Amino acid sequence: MTTFTCAACAKTQPDGFAISASFPIGWFNRCLDKRGNLTGSGGRAYLLCQSCGVEANFSGGMSPHLKSLFAERGIYFED
C-alpha cells in the first residue's frame, strides 16, 4: 500500500482513496523553481495536499507560511 505525503506539511493520504493521475484527487503536483515560484514544467516537482498546493499560496511568490512549512521539512528556497 502506498501512502502519499505532502512535501510541505507532511499530511498523508493512503492510496485507497480516489486516485487520479497517480496521486490523490484534490492534491497537486507543483513544479517549483529554486525561489519557490510555480513553473510550467521546469524546476522540481513537489506533491502538495489540498491546502498547500492551491495557487493562492503562490500569488506574487510563495507565501511565507508555505515557505516555513517547507523549511520545517528541511527544504529551503532562495529569497
C-alpha positions as CSV (number, residue, x, y, z in Angstrom):
1,M,0.0,0.0,0.0
2,T,1.3,3.4,-1.0
3,T,0.9,6.5,1.2
4,F,1.2,9.9,-0.3
5,T,2.8,12.6,1.8
6,C,2.6,16.4,1.3
7,A,6.1,17.8,0.7
8,A,5.3,20.9,2.8
9,C,3.1,20.0,5.7
10,A,3.6,16.2,5.8
11,K,-0.1,15.4,5.7
12,T,-0.6,11.8,4.5
13,Q,-3.2,10.2,2.3
14,P,-3.3,6.4,1.7
15,D,-3.7,5.2,-1.9
16,G,-7.0,3.5,-1.0
17,F,-8.5,7.0,-1.6
18,A,-9.7,8.0,-5.0
19,I,-6.6,8.4,-7.2
20,S,-6.3,10.4,-10.4
21,A,-3.1,10.9,-12.5
22,S,-1.2,8.8,-9.9
23,F,-1.9,11.0,-6.9
24,P,-5.0,11.6,-4.7
25,I,-7.8,13.7,-6.1
26,G,-7.5,17.3,-4.8
27,W,-3.7,17.1,-4.4
28,F,-1.4,18.9,-6.7
29,N,1.9,18.1,-8.3
30,R,3.6,21.5,-8.5
31,C,6.8,22.3,-10.2
32,L,8.8,25.0,-8.3
33,D,11.9,26.8,-9.2
34,K,14.8,27.5,-6.8
35,R,13.0,30.5,-5.5
36,G,9.7,28.6,-4.9
37,N,7.8,30.1,-7.8
38,L,5.5,28.0,-9.9
39,T,6.9,26.9,-13.2
40,G,5.2,25.3,-16.2
41,S,7.4,22.3,-16.4
42,G,10.9,23.2,-15.3
43,G,12.1,23.1,-11.7
44,R,11.5,20.3,-9.2
45,A,8.1,18.7,-8.7
46,Y,6.6,18.6,-5.3
47,L,3.4,16.7,-4.3
48,L,1.3,19.0,-2.2
49,C,-2.0,18.5,-0.4
50,Q,-5.3,20.4,-1.0
51,S,-4.3,23.1,1.5
52,C,-0.6,23.6,0.5
53,G,-1.0,23.3,-3.3
54,V,-3.6,25.9,-4.0
55,E,-2.5,28.6,-6.4
56,A,-3.2,31.3,-3.9
57,N,-0.1,30.2,-2.0
58,F,2.0,31.1,-5.0
59,S,0.5,34.5,-6.0
60,G,3.3,37.0,-6.0
61,G,5.8,34.3,-4.9
62,M,5.5,31.6,-2.4
63,S,3.6,32.6,0.8
64,P,5.7,33.0,3.9
65,H,3.6,30.3,5.7
66,L,4.2,27.7,3.0
67,K,7.9,28.6,3.0
68,S,8.0,28.0,6.7
69,L,6.3,24.6,6.3
70,F,8.9,23.6,3.7
71,A,11.7,24.8,6.0
72,E,10.4,22.6,8.8
73,R,10.9,19.7,6.5
74,G,14.5,20.8,5.5
75,I,13.5,22.2,2.1
76,Y,14.7,25.8,1.5
77,F,14.2,28.2,-1.3
78,E,16.3,31.2,-2.3
79,D,15.0,34.7,-1.4
